[in-house]
Amino acid sequence: MGAVDLALDALFADPNIGRDAVYIAEGGAPVLVRVVARRADAVTDFGDARLWSETTRIDLRVAEVPTPRPGDRIEIDGEAFLIQGEPVRDRERLVWTVDLRPA
């Protein structure tokens, strides 16, 4: 296991950063996973206007969720979300970043 793997394990395990969640692939069984949640605001330019919106993004470890897909369900602290759009992997291909919308 390399240094990047060890650092990721530490980040996801940290109770101040990582959180428990349930991942449910469409038509699959629930799986307990660790996620890093990012609920940042997004500002999008649309012509001359700038639109503000709340976003919910999370990071998932590829080792726990090898193939997330749009429509898969994530439950965090009793809130249910669906993956929207295509998940994106990081450069090292160890972490997925997914956009969520309320289920």
Beta strands, then each sheet from edge to edge (+ up, - down):
strand 1: 18-24
strand 2: 30-38
strand 3: 41-46
strand 4: 49-54
strand 5: 56-61
strand 6: 73-76
strand 7: 79-89
strand 8: 95-102
sheet 1: 1+ 2- 5+ 8- 7+ 6- 1+
sheet 2: 3+ 4-
end
